[in-house]
Amino acid sequence: MNLVTLVPVLYILFTSRADWLAYSTGFIRRARAFDGRTFLQTLVFGWLRRPRAPLEHLAGDLGISRQALDQRFTPAAVAFCKAALLAAVQEVFQARPDTAGWLRPFRGVYIDDCTQLGLPDDACTLFPSTTPGRAGMKVLLRWELQGGALRHLGLHPARTGDRTALAQAPPLPPGCLHLADLGFTDFQRLQAESAAGIFWITRLPAHIVLFLSQPVPFRQRYRRRREGDPAAGVPLWRQLRQWRQEQRCQVEVPAWVGDEHTVAGRLLVRACPPDVLARRLAHLRKRASRQGRPVSERQQEMCHWTVLWTNVPAEQLTLDQAWEIYRLRWQVELLIKRFKSEGGLGHSSSTKAERVEAECYLKLLGQVVRNWLQLLRGGPLRALNSQELGRIIVDELGAVLQGLRTGVVALFGVLWELREHLLRVRARTSRKQSKTAAQRLQEDERARGGGAQKE
């Protein structure tokens, strides 16, 4: 990442822009004990250093009492914290993109995932949960994996469906690769992305209708399906069962899926090893027992297979390569886990709705800043220990905060030193067994003759 670009944006966000947002949202009407920049700097960096820091420690840094700070968490404070977070997300910073191996043909690899944060029940009017009378916030995170940039952060009530949250995200650029989990499966969206020149790899639900030949018109399907016409489509799980009875271990066929919105693509199917099948069935039965319902036949059938659905041409990605790339989706799960465990998201010692909501925004902003600083060492596909990088960043946060309060030149010097410390972190030793997807990408790049990418 270029320090010349990062330093002024980081400085302006936590100084003049923070003051302007504080006045425009009505949080600061006249500066007394503190102004907008002091409030934002103290709480964001304070919780970034100590995610569970009590309010009295932060209040002491502001020069006020704990009670006075608690009273400042008003609806105007919530609006200010949210505005600062959204302003930061609009700034796109990334490391030099890692375009090794099979990712080279794509103009970015975008991964979407959602997580939920708990809120006090008093906030159920603005953030209703699926349980009546309860409140929660759903956060949609869009991460560009090659350069490590956070491209979108959607804030929604917890009862919002994943597909609804994704529909409100900004459009993806043509030529990119989109990876999303099963909960985001929407065939109307996949149609639109294919028409826009966007590639995608996704999973399929067991009940979806599958066509192995050109599907008949939608109005004729129900009648012809009752007559047993295969051109009218069959449920995916039934076709999988037939292939298992035929003892087929791997299938790669062009097909169409969906009913009202039918999408063309490649169906990639591989039988699971016995140990994976046993784990899946045990997990499925345990979850069904906990929910008090039986295990359906179609769910058991899906446990036998790994099923992917993609519009990437076969000459561009084989079945093995598509599966290795889809495994990269796990990286966003690790990022969210880091946000929660190391960033303290979802934890608050208060039951006041405004304070907990503002705390969520401030801690999210802290994680956005940490991601910017971590990109000084490189993107997420580098074989580096993110926890070790995080510890270095946390140790230097005091100097970064002092640089913000001193001036842009001082901040540049502090971040220069931070980058030097991060560059001294050595890469992880490559695994000989259970290799990561990123390691397989790097090995494929070396096999192609590209060699290891320079730091």
VOPAGU-2260 file (C-alpha; in pm, 1 decimal, decimal comma):
REM VOPAGU-2260
SITE   aa  ch    i         X         Y         Z
SITE  MET   A    0       0,0       0,0       0,0
SITE  ASN   A    1     116,6     351,6     -79,8
SITE  LEU   A    2     176,9     557,9     236,5
SITE  VAL   A    3     142,4     878,4      35,4
SITE  THR   A    4    -222,6     784,9     -26,2
SITE  LEU   A    5    -304,2     636,8     315,3
SITE  VAL   A    6    -158,3     906,3     541,6
SITE  PRO   A    7    -366,8    1206,9     426,5
SITE  VAL   A    8    -691,3    1007,7     420,3
SITE  LEU   A    9    -633,0     866,0     768,9
SITE  TYR   A   10    -533,4    1208,5     901,2
SITE  ILE   A   11    -830,5    1393,0     749,7
SITE  LEU   A   12   -1079,2    1124,3     862,1
SITE  PHE   A   13    -976,9    1153,4    1227,3
SITE  THR   A   14    -933,0    1531,6    1233,9
SITE  SER   A   15   -1117,4    1779,8    1012,5
SITE  ARG   A   16   -1371,3    1534,1     873,4
SITE  ALA   A   17   -1448,1    1402,5    1222,0
SITE  ASP   A   18   -1516,0    1759,9    1339,5
SITE  TRP   A   19   -1738,1    1828,5    1038,5
SITE  LEU   A   20   -1937,2    1507,1    1085,8
SITE  ALA   A   21   -1980,5    1583,7    1456,8
SITE  TYR   A   22   -2129,9    1925,3    1378,2
SITE  SER   A   23   -2340,4    1808,6    1084,0
SITE  THR   A   24   -2501,0    1527,3    1286,4
SITE  GLY   A   25   -2564,4    1753,5    1584,3
SITE  PHE   A   26   -2336,8    1556,3    1815,5
SITE  ILE   A   27   -2114,9    1860,1    1887,8
SITE  ARG   A   28   -2288,5    2196,4    1901,5
SITE  ARG   A   29   -2011,0    2381,6    2081,6
SITE  ALA   A   30   -1678,2    2233,8    2187,9
SITE  ARG   A   31   -1631,4    2214,7    2563,6
SITE  ALA   A   32   -1449,7    1916,8    2716,5
SITE  PHE   A   33   -1380,5    1761,0    2376,8
SITE  ASP   A   34   -1456,3    1797,0    2007,3
SITE  GLY   A   35   -1547,7    1545,8    1738,0
SITE  ARG   A   36   -1190,8    1447,3    1652,7
SITE  THR   A   37   -1090,7    1389,1    2015,5
SITE  PHE   A   38   -1399,1    1175,2    2081,3
SITE  LEU   A   39   -1344,3     964,0    1769,4
SITE  GLN   A   40    -970,9     920,9    1816,8
SITE  THR   A   41    -997,8     830,2    2184,9
SITE  LEU   A   42   -1275,8     572,6    2154,4
SITE  VAL   A   43   -1171,5     409,8    1825,8
SITE  PHE   A   44    -806,0     366,7    1923,1
SITE  GLY   A   45    -892,5     295,1    2286,1
SITE  TRP   A   46   -1121,7       5,5    2197,7
SITE  LEU   A   47    -883,3    -106,9    1923,6
SITE  ARG   A   48    -607,5    -143,5    2182,3
SITE  ARG   A   49    -835,2    -290,6    2450,2
SITE  PRO   A   50   -1165,3    -419,8    2306,5
SITE  ARG   A   51   -1313,5    -471,9    2654,2
SITE  ALA   A   52   -1182,5    -148,5    2805,5
SITE  PRO   A   53   -1427,0      -9,4    3064,9
SITE  LEU   A   54   -1584,4     325,6    2996,9
SITE  GLU   A   55   -1407,0     496,2    3287,2
SITE  HIS   A   56   -1068,2     439,4    3121,3
SITE  LEU   A   57   -1184,4     604,3    2799,1
SITE  ALA   A   58   -1355,7     883,0    2991,0
SITE  GLY   A   59   -1030,1     954,1    3175,4
SITE  ASP   A   60    -851,4    1003,4    2844,0
SITE  LEU   A   61   -1120,7    1256,4    2748,5
SITE  GLY   A   62   -1090,9    1435,8    3080,5
SITE  ILE   A   63   -1450,8    1372,8    3189,5
SITE  SER   A   64   -1626,3    1132,9    3424,6
SITE  ARG   A   65   -1766,4     795,1    3328,9
SITE  GLN   A   66   -2122,3     917,0    3383,4
SITE  ALA   A   67   -2064,3    1220,6    3162,6
SITE  LEU   A   68   -1933,0    1004,1    2879,7
SITE  ASP   A   69   -2220,0     758,4    2915,8
SITE  GLN   A   70   -2467,9    1044,1    2885,8
SITE  ARG   A   71   -2307,7    1155,0    2557,9
SITE  PHE   A   72   -2421,0     832,9    2385,4
SITE  THR   A   73   -2733,3     988,0    2238,2
SITE  PRO   A   74   -2904,8     935,5    1899,3
SITE  ALA   A   75   -2683,8    1216,1    1766,9
SITE  ALA   A   76   -2374,2    1027,7    1884,4
SITE  VAL   A   77   -2498,4     714,8    1707,8
SITE  ALA   A   78   -2546,6     914,0    1385,9
SITE  PHE   A   79   -2195,9    1058,5    1417,7
SITE  CYS   A   80   -2030,0     719,4    1475,0
SITE  LYS   A   81   -2219,9     561,0    1186,5
SITE  ALA   A   82   -2132,1     849,1     952,8
SITE  ALA   A   83   -1762,3     816,9    1042,8
SITE  LEU   A   84   -1772,2     441,8     973,8
SITE  LEU   A   85   -1941,4     482,4     636,1
SITE  ALA   A   86   -1697,1     758,6     542,0
SITE  ALA   A   87   -1406,8     522,7     614,5
SITE  VAL   A   88   -1556,8     236,5     413,6
SITE  GLN   A   89   -1583,9     464,4     109,3
SITE  GLU   A   90   -1205,3     492,4     108,5
SITE  VAL   A   91   -1068,0     187,8     -75,3
SITE  PHE   A   92    -714,7      87,4      19,4
SITE  GLN   A   93    -549,2    -232,4     -89,9
SITE  ALA   A   94    -212,0    -393,2    -113,7
SITE  ARG   A   95     -60,6    -485,2    -446,1
SITE  PRO   A   96    -305,3    -749,0    -577,0
SITE  ASP   A   97    -188,2   -1109,0    -560,7
SITE  THR   A   98    -290,1   -1238,2    -903,3
SITE  ALA   A   99    -110,4   -1569,6    -883,6
SITE  GLY   A  100    -218,5   -1891,0   -1043,8
SITE  TRP   A  101    -581,5   -1949,2   -1126,7
SITE  LEU   A  102    -686,8   -1600,5   -1010,1
SITE  ARG   A  103    -495,0   -1426,4   -1287,2
SITE  PRO   A  104    -783,9   -1404,5   -1542,0
SITE  PHE   A  105   -1018,7   -1229,6   -1296,9
SITE  ARG   A  106   -1038,4    -859,1   -1219,4
SITE  GLY   A  107   -1063,1    -915,6    -846,6
SITE  VAL   A  108   -1208,5   -1189,9    -627,1
SITE  TYR   A  109   -1501,7   -1059,9    -419,2
SITE  ILE   A  110   -1636,7   -1251,6    -120,0
SITE  ASP   A  111   -1961,3   -1163,7      59,1
SITE  ASP   A  112   -2061,3   -1285,2     403,2
SITE  CYS   A  113   -2289,7   -1178,4     687,5
SITE  THR   A  114   -2258,3   -1179,6    1063,6
SITE  GLN   A  115   -2493,9   -1071,3    1341,6
SITE  LEU   A  116   -2427,0    -848,9    1640,1
SITE  GLY   A  117   -2649,3    -840,0    1945,3
SITE  LEU   A  118   -2822,8    -518,4    2056,1
SITE  PRO   A  119   -3031,9    -439,5    2364,1
SITE  ASP   A  120   -3402,7    -509,7    2328,2
SITE  ASP   A  121   -3473,3    -135,0    2342,7
SITE  ALA   A  122   -3339,1    -112,6    1986,6
SITE  CYS   A  123   -3591,9    -361,7    1844,6
SITE  THR   A  124   -3784,7     -81,0    1671,6
SITE  LEU   A  125   -3490,0       9,8    1446,2
SITE  PHE   A  126   -3314,0    -327,5    1445,0
SITE  PRO   A  127   -3575,7    -601,5    1484,1
SITE  SER   A  128   -3456,2    -959,0    1510,8
SITE  THR   A  129   -3627,2   -1275,8    1394,1
SITE  THR   A  130   -3742,2   -1325,2    1754,6
SITE  PRO   A  131   -4025,7   -1083,1    1846,6
SITE  GLY   A  132   -3915,5    -818,9    2094,7
SITE  ARG   A  133   -3544,7    -887,3    2041,2
SITE  ALA   A  134   -3293,8    -667,3    1857,3
SITE  GLY   A  135   -2984,4    -733,6    1652,8
SITE  MET   A  136   -2772,3    -595,0    1369,1
SITE  LYS   A  137   -2674,6    -783,5    1054,7
SITE  VAL   A  138   -2346,1    -673,5     897,8
SITE  LEU   A  139   -2277,7    -760,5     534,4
SITE  LEU   A  140   -1905,2    -760,0     461,9
SITE  ARG   A  141   -1764,8    -751,2     108,1
SITE  TRP   A  142   -1393,8    -824,6      85,3
SITE  GLU   A  143   -1174,3    -814,4    -225,5
SITE  LEU   A  144    -937,6   -1100,5    -161,4
SITE  GLN   A  145    -650,6   -1027,4    -399,9
SITE  GLY   A  146    -574,0    -680,6    -264,7
SITE  GLY   A  147    -740,6    -715,5      77,6
SITE  ALA   A  148    -968,0    -410,7      42,7
SITE  LEU   A  149   -1297,3    -381,7     231,1
SITE  ARG   A  150   -1529,6    -275,5     -49,6
SITE  HIS   A  151   -1864,1    -262,2     132,8
SITE  LEU   A  152   -2003,9    -276,8     485,0
SITE  GLY   A  153   -2382,9    -308,6     492,3
SITE  LEU   A  154   -2567,7    -240,8     820,4
SITE  HIS   A  155   -2913,5    -397,2     842,6
SITE  PRO   A  156   -3168,6    -518,6    1099,4
SITE  ALA   A  157   -3101,4    -876,8    1205,9
SITE  ARG   A  158   -3422,8   -1001,9    1047,2
SITE  THR   A  159   -3300,6    -892,6     701,3
SITE  GLY   A  160   -3234,4   -1191,3     476,1
SITE  ASP   A  161   -2890,0   -1245,4     330,2
SITE  ARG   A  162   -3019,7   -1208,2     -25,5
SITE  THR   A  163   -3199,2    -883,4      62,5
SITE  ALA   A  164   -2883,6    -742,2     220,6
SITE  LEU   A  165   -2678,6    -842,4     -83,4
SITE  ALA   A  166   -2929,8    -680,0    -319,1
SITE  GLN   A  167   -2861,7    -344,3    -147,5
SITE  ALA   A  168   -2483,9    -370,7    -196,4
SITE  PRO   A  169   -2315,5    -176,7    -479,1
SITE  PRO   A  170   -2271,0    -358,3    -813,1
SITE  LEU   A  171   -1961,1    -562,6    -880,1
SITE  PRO   A  172   -1715,7    -471,6   -1160,3
SITE  PRO   A  173   -1729,1    -674,2   -1483,8
SITE  GLY   A  174   -1468,1    -945,1   -1514,5
SITE  CYS   A  175   -1444,6   -1014,0   -1140,8
SITE  LEU   A  176   -1510,8   -1344,0    -963,2
SITE  HIS   A  177   -1786,4   -1347,4    -700,3
SITE  LEU   A  178   -1784,8   -1609,0    -422,8
SITE  ALA   A  179   -2088,8   -1638,9    -196,2
SITE  ASP   A  180   -2229,2   -1897,5      41,2
SITE  LEU   A  181   -2549,4   -2098,3       6,5
SITE  GLY   A  182   -2758,9   -1837,8     189,2
SITE  PHE   A  183   -2699,0   -1586,0     -91,6
SITE  THR   A  184   -2821,0   -1815,6    -371,3
SITE  ASP   A  185   -3051,1   -1606,6    -590,0
SITE  PHE   A  186   -3092,3   -1714,3    -951,3
SITE  GLN   A  187   -3228,4   -1379,1   -1063,4
SITE  ARG   A  188   -2908,3   -1217,3    -930,2
SITE  LEU   A  189   -2693,4   -1482,7   -1098,1
SITE  GLN   A  190   -2868,8   -1411,7   -1426,9
SITE  ALA   A  191   -2794,7   -1040,5   -1392,4
SITE  GLU   A  192   -2430,5   -1100,9   -1298,7
SITE  SER   A  193   -2377,5   -1332,0   -1595,9
SITE  ALA   A  194   -2527,6   -1069,5   -1826,9
SITE  ALA   A  195   -2293,4    -807,2   -1676,9
SITE  GLY   A  196   -1983,6   -1019,9   -1742,2
SITE  ILE   A  197   -1933,4   -1120,4   -1377,8
SITE  PHE   A  198   -1809,5   -1469,9   -1298,3
SITE  TRP   A  199   -1937,4   -1658,4    -995,8
SITE  ILE   A  200   -1897,3   -1982,3    -802,4
SITE  THR   A  201   -2166,6   -2081,6    -556,4
SITE  ARG   A  202   -2330,0   -2379,2    -391,1
SITE  LEU   A  203   -2679,8   -2510,6    -459,1
SITE  PRO   A  204   -2968,5   -2606,6    -229,6
SITE  ALA   A  205   -3082,0   -2969,9    -242,9
SITE  HIS   A  206   -3437,4   -2896,2    -356,1
SITE  ILE   A  207   -3342,7   -2686,1    -659,0
SITE  VAL   A  208   -3469,5   -2801,7    -998,3
SITE  LEU   A  209   -3195,2   -2924,4   -1231,7
SITE  PHE   A  210   -3208,5   -2945,5   -1613,1
SITE  LEU   A  211   -2946,5   -3149,8   -1796,9
SITE  SER   A  212   -3086,7   -3041,6   -2134,6
SITE  GLN   A  213   -3242,1   -2722,6   -2267,5
SITE  PRO   A  214   -3536,7   -2654,7   -2031,1
SITE  VAL   A  215   -3891,4   -2637,9   -2163,3
SITE  PRO   A  216   -4085,5   -2310,2   -2123,5
SITE  PHE   A  217   -4173,8   -2227,3   -1765,2
SITE  ARG   A  218   -4552,4   -2258,2   -1812,7
SITE  GLN   A  219   -4520,4   -2615,8   -1941,5
SITE  ARG   A  220   -4288,3   -2750,2   -1672,9
SITE  TYR   A  221   -4537,0   -2845,1   -1401,8
SITE  ARG   A  222   -4755,8   -3056,8   -1631,8
SITE  ARG   A  223   -4462,8   -3223,2   -1805,8
SITE  ARG   A  224   -4287,5   -3284,3   -1473,5
SITE  ARG   A  225   -4591,8   -3481,1   -1353,1
SITE  GLU   A  226   -4569,4   -3684,2   -1671,7
SITE  GLY   A  227   -4207,0   -3771,4   -1592,4
SITE  ASP   A  228   -4051,5   -3574,3   -1876,5
SITE  PRO   A  229   -3680,4   -3520,6   -1786,0
SITE  ALA   A  230   -3676,9   -3200,2   -1995,5
SITE  ALA   A  231   -3908,0   -3052,1   -1728,9
SITE  GLY   A  232   -3634,8   -3086,4   -1467,3
SITE  VAL   A  233   -3567,7   -3301,7   -1161,2
SITE  PRO   A  234   -3472,0   -3206,2    -805,2
SITE  LEU   A  235   -3097,1   -3188,5    -765,0
SITE  TRP   A  236   -3087,2   -3438,9    -480,5
SITE  ARG   A  237   -3269,3   -3700,7    -688,6
SITE  GLN   A  238   -3018,1   -3664,7    -970,8
SITE  LEU   A  239   -2734,6   -3697,0    -720,3
SITE  ARG   A  240   -2888,1   -4014,7    -582,0
SITE  GLN   A  241   -2907,1   -4157,7    -933,6
SITE  TRP   A  242   -2540,0   -4078,7    -995,9
SITE  ARG   A  243   -2447,6   -4242,7    -666,1
SITE  GLN   A  244   -2640,4   -4554,8    -762,0
SITE  GLU   A  245   -2444,8   -4554,6   -1087,8
SITE  GLN   A  246   -2126,6   -4537,9    -873,0
SITE  ARG   A  247   -2010,9   -4214,8   -1034,0
SITE  CYS   A  248   -1753,5   -4035,2    -821,4
SITE  GLN   A  249   -1717,7   -3715,8   -1024,0
SITE  VAL   A  250   -1951,5   -3535,5   -1263,5
SITE  GLU   A  251   -1892,4   -3219,2   -1464,5
SITE  VAL   A  252   -2178,6   -3130,3   -1699,7
SITE  PRO   A  253   -2335,8   -2819,7   -1853,9
SITE  ALA   A  254   -2678,7   -2768,3   -1702,6
SITE  TRP   A  255   -2952,6   -2523,3   -1610,7
SITE  VAL   A  256   -3089,4   -2468,5   -1260,8
SITE  GLY   A  257   -3382,1   -2276,1   -1122,3
SITE  ASP   A  258   -3749,9   -2272,3   -1203,8
SITE  GLU   A  259   -3892,0   -1927,3   -1271,1
SITE  HIS   A  260   -3542,6   -1782,8   -1322,4
SITE  THR   A  261   -3334,1   -2045,4   -1502,7
SITE  VAL   A  262   -2956,8   -1996,8   -1511,3
SITE  ALA   A  263   -2709,0   -2175,6   -1736,5
SITE  GLY   A  264   -2374,0   -2287,9   -1607,3
SITE  ARG   A  265   -2150,0   -2579,3   -1519,3
SITE  LEU   A  266   -2246,2   -2829,4   -1250,9
SITE  LEU   A  267   -1938,1   -2960,3   -1069,9
SITE  VAL   A  268   -2001,8   -3263,0    -848,8
SITE  ARG   A  269   -1759,8   -3481,0    -654,4
SITE  ALA   A  270   -1829,3   -3763,3    -410,0
SITE  CYS   A  271   -1700,5   -3703,5     -56,7
SITE  PRO   A  272   -1449,8   -3936,8     110,2
SITE  PRO   A  273   -1593,1   -4167,6     379,8
SITE  ASP   A  274   -1447,8   -3966,4     669,9
SITE  VAL   A  275   -1595,6   -3640,1     538,2
SITE  LEU   A  276   -1931,3   -3811,1     484,5
SITE  ALA   A  277   -1931,0   -3943,5     841,9
SITE  ARG   A  278   -1857,5   -3597,5     984,9
SITE  ARG   A  279   -2128,5   -3434,9     776,1
SITE  LEU   A  280   -2392,2   -3689,7     873,5
SITE  ALA   A  281   -2301,8   -3665,5    1242,9
SITE  HIS   A  282   -2325,5   -3286,3    1230,1
SITE  LEU   A  283   -2656,2   -3301,0    1042,0
SITE  ARG   A  284   -2812,8   -3544,8    1290,3
SITE  LYS   A  285   -2690,1   -3345,0    1587,7
SITE  ARG   A  286   -2839,8   -3024,2    1451,6
SITE  ALA   A  287   -3168,2   -3196,6    1361,7
SITE  SER   A  288   -3189,7   -3347,2    1711,2
SITE  ARG   A  289   -3129,0   -3006,7    1868,5
SITE  GLN   A  290   -3407,6   -2855,4    1656,7
SITE  GLY   A  291   -3643,2   -3144,8    1723,7
SITE  ARG   A  292   -3697,0   -3252,6    1364,3
SITE  PRO   A  293   -3606,8   -3557,9    1155,9
SITE  VAL   A  294   -3327,0   -3565,7     899,0
SITE  SER   A  295   -3473,2   -3547,3     549,6
SITE  GLU   A  296   -3370,1   -3777,7     267,6
SITE  ARG   A  297   -3247,4   -3493,2      49,7
SITE  GLN   A  298   -3026,0   -3355,3     328,7
SITE  GLN   A  299   -2864,7   -3695,8     375,3
SITE  GLU   A  300   -2805,8   -3721,7       0,8
SITE  MET   A  301   -2632,1   -3383,4     -12,7
SITE  CYS   A  302   -2389,0   -3501,5     255,4
SITE  HIS   A  303   -2248,9   -3752,1       4,1
SITE  TRP   A  304   -2141,0   -3481,7    -239,2
SITE  THR   A  305   -1952,0   -3159,2    -288,4
SITE  VAL   A  306   -2160,6   -2956,0    -533,2
SITE  LEU   A  307   -2053,6   -2630,7    -701,1
SITE  TRP   A  308   -2229,1   -2420,5    -962,8
SITE  THR   A  309   -2034,9   -2176,4   -1180,5
SITE  ASN   A  310   -2042,4   -1983,7   -1505,8
SITE  VAL   A  311   -1662,1   -1987,8   -1545,9
SITE  PRO   A  312   -1575,6   -2173,0   -1871,8
SITE  ALA   A  313   -1416,6   -2517,0   -1844,6
SITE  GLU   A  314   -1104,4   -2404,8   -2030,5
SITE  GLN   A  315   -1051,2   -2138,5   -1766,2
SITE  LEU   A  316   -1114,6   -2348,6   -1451,5
SITE  THR   A  317   -1120,3   -2722,3   -1401,6
SITE  LEU   A  318   -1327,8   -2886,6   -1130,1
SITE  ASP   A  319   -1026,5   -2914,4    -898,6
SITE  GLN   A  320    -928,3   -2552,7    -953,5
SITE  ALA   A  321   -1284,5   -2428,9    -895,6
SITE  TRP   A  322   -1298,9   -2614,3    -565,2
SITE  GLU   A  323    -962,7   -2474,0    -452,7
SITE  ILE   A  324   -1075,2   -2121,2    -535,4
SITE  TYR   A  325   -1408,7   -2165,8    -360,4
SITE  ARG   A  326   -1216,3   -2271,3     -50,3
SITE  LEU   A  327   -1081,2   -1915,2     -41,3
SITE  ARG   A  328   -1425,9   -1808,3      78,9
SITE  TRP   A  329   -1315,3   -1931,9     419,5
SITE  GLN   A  330   -1083,2   -1629,8     439,0
SITE  VAL   A  331   -1375,2   -1395,1     500,9
SITE  GLU   A  332   -1494,6   -1624,3     780,9
SITE  LEU   A  333   -1153,9   -1583,2     942,6
SITE  LEU   A  334   -1173,0   -1205,7     896,5
SITE  ILE   A  335   -1512,6   -1188,2    1068,9
SITE  LYS   A  336   -1386,4   -1414,8    1346,2
SITE  ARG   A  337   -1094,1   -1177,2    1395,1
SITE  PHE   A  338   -1328,8    -878,5    1404,7
SITE  LYS   A  339   -1526,6   -1043,7    1684,3
SITE  SER   A  340   -1249,7   -1201,4    1890,2
SITE  GLU   A  341    -975,9    -939,4    1859,8
SITE  GLY   A  342   -1202,7    -640,4    1794,8
SITE  GLY   A  343   -1458,2    -707,2    2066,6
SITE  LEU   A  344   -1755,5    -685,6    1829,2
SITE  GLY   A  345   -2073,6    -810,7    1991,7
SITE  HIS   A  346   -1940,0    -741,5    2343,2
SITE  SER   A  347   -2052,9    -447,1    2555,4
SITE  SER   A  348   -2087,0    -390,6    2927,3
SITE  SER   A  349   -2391,4    -168,4    2873,2
SITE  THR   A  350   -2760,5    -237,2    2809,1
SITE  LYS   A  351   -2828,4     112,9    2674,2
SITE  ALA   A  352   -2935,3      83,9    2310,0
SITE  GLU   A  353   -2764,6     401,8    2186,1
SITE  ARG   A  354   -2434,3     321,9    2354,9
SITE  VAL   A  355   -2420,5     -39,0    2230,8
SITE  GLU   A  356   -2506,4      65,9    1875,1
SITE  ALA   A  357   -2245,3     343,6    1876,0
SITE  GLU   A  358   -1992,3     101,8    2024,4
SITE  CYS   A  359   -2055,5    -139,6    1735,3
SITE  TYR   A  360   -1986,6     135,1    1481,5
SITE  LEU   A  361   -1671,7     253,3    1658,1
SITE  LYS   A  362   -1529,9     -97,6    1691,2
SITE  LEU   A  363   -1609,2    -168,7    1326,6
SITE  LEU   A  364   -1427,2     151,6    1234,3
SITE  GLY   A  365   -1132,1      35,9    1440,6
SITE  GLN   A  366   -1120,9    -291,2    1246,5
SITE  VAL   A  367   -1134,9    -102,4     916,4
SITE  VAL   A  368    -833,9     104,1    1027,1
SITE  ARG   A  369    -651,8    -207,5    1143,3
SITE  ASN   A  370    -712,6    -367,9     804,0
SITE  TRP   A  371    -562,3     -59,3     636,3
SITE  LEU   A  372    -253,1     -80,7     854,9
SITE  GLN   A  373    -215,0    -455,5     806,4
SITE  LEU   A  374    -217,1    -408,9     428,7
SITE  LEU   A  375     114,2    -225,9     468,7
SITE  ARG   A  376     261,9    -577,1     484,7
SITE  GLY   A  377      65,9    -723,1     193,1
SITE  GLY   A  378    -264,8    -880,3     100,2
SITE  PRO   A  379    -444,8   -1168,7     272,5
SITE  LEU   A  380    -309,7   -1430,9      30,4
SITE  ARG   A  381      39,9   -1387,1     168,8
SITE  ALA   A  382     157,2   -1670,4     394,5
SITE  LEU   A  383     168,9   -1450,4     705,2
SITE  ASN   A  384      38,5   -1481,8    1059,1
SITE  SER   A  385    -237,4   -1220,5    1087,7
SITE  GLN   A  386    -234,6   -1245,4    1468,2
SITE  GLU   A  387     134,1   -1157,3    1479,6
SITE  LEU   A  388      74,9    -862,2    1247,0
SITE  GLY   A  389    -215,2    -754,5    1467,5
SITE  ARG   A  390      -1,9    -761,5    1780,9
SITE  ILE   A  391     256,7    -535,1    1617,6
SITE  ILE   A  392     -14,6    -292,9    1508,3
SITE  VAL   A  393    -171,7    -284,1    1856,7
SITE  ASP   A  394     168,5    -213,4    2013,0
SITE  GLU   A  395     213,5      84,5    1780,2
SITE  LEU   A  396    -137,0     231,0    1818,2
SITE  GLY   A  397     -22,2     476,1    2084,2
SITE  ALA   A  398     236,3     618,7    1845,1
SITE  VAL   A  399     -19,6     631,2    1561,4
SITE  LEU   A  400    -261,9     823,5    1782,6
SITE  GLN   A  401      13,3    1063,9    1886,3
SITE  GLY   A  402     100,6    1113,3    1520,4
SITE  LEU   A  403    -262,3    1199,5    1440,1
SITE  ARG   A  404    -263,1    1461,3    1714,5
SITE  THR   A  405      76,3    1606,0    1612,7
SITE  GLY   A  406      40,7    1645,3    1237,8
SITE  VAL   A  407      49,5    1474,6     901,3
SITE  VAL   A  408     429,9    1471,2     884,4
SITE  ALA   A  409     456,9    1300,9    1222,3
SITE  LEU   A  410     188,9    1049,9    1120,3
SITE  PHE   A  411     381,8     966,3     803,5
SITE  GLY   A  412     694,6     894,8    1007,1
SITE  VAL   A  413     504,8     673,1    1250,8
SITE  LEU   A  414     342,6     468,4     972,7
SITE  TRP   A  415     677,7     438,4     795,0
SITE  GLU   A  416     825,3     283,1    1109,0
SITE  LEU   A  417     519,3      58,7    1146,9
SITE  ARG   A  418     558,0     -68,5     792,3
SITE  GLU   A  419     925,3    -146,5     858,1
SITE  HIS   A  420     825,2    -352,4    1162,3
SITE  LEU   A  421     560,2    -538,9     964,9
SITE  LEU   A  422     801,4    -614,2     680,7
SITE  ARG   A  423    1028,7    -792,1     926,6
SITE  VAL   A  424     760,2   -1054,2     994,0
SITE  ARG   A  425     868,7   -1375,0     825,5
SITE  ALA   A  426     638,3   -1581,7     609,3
SITE  ARG   A  427     493,7   -1900,8     747,8
SITE  THR   A  428     658,0   -2232,0     665,7
SITE  SER   A  429     466,6   -2412,8     393,2
SITE  ARG   A  430     261,1   -2709,1     505,7
SITE  LYS   A  431     347,1   -3052,4     369,7
SITE  GLN   A  432       2,4   -3191,1     452,8
SITE  SER   A  433    -339,6   -3022,9     462,0
SITE  LYS   A  434    -214,3   -2739,2     245,7
SITE  THR   A  435    -407,2   -2415,0     248,9
SITE  ALA   A  436    -581,5   -2287,8     -62,9
SITE  ALA   A  437    -344,9   -1988,8     -75,5
SITE  GLN   A  438     -47,6   -2226,3     -62,6
SITE  ARG   A  439    -189,5   -2429,5    -351,0
SITE  LEU   A  440    -228,6   -2109,5    -552,7
SITE  GLN   A  441     134,7   -2019,5    -492,2
SITE  GLU   A  442     250,6   -2369,6    -586,3
SITE  ASP   A  443      48,9   -2348,6    -907,0
SITE  GLU   A  444     214,9   -2014,0    -984,9
SITE  ARG   A  445     561,8   -2165,8    -938,8
SITE  ALA   A  446     462,7   -2462,1   -1154,6
SITE  ARG   A  447     364,2   -2219,2   -1430,5
SITE  GLY   A  448     711,6   -2069,6   -1412,8
SITE  GLY   A  449     609,0   -1741,5   -1248,2
SITE  GLY   A  450     812,9   -1800,7    -936,7
SITE  ALA   A  451     728,7   -1665,8    -594,6
SITE  GLN   A  452     589,2   -1315,5    -600,1
SITE  LYS   A  453     826,7   -1058,6    -458,9
SITE  GLU   A  454     739,0    -884,5    -134,8
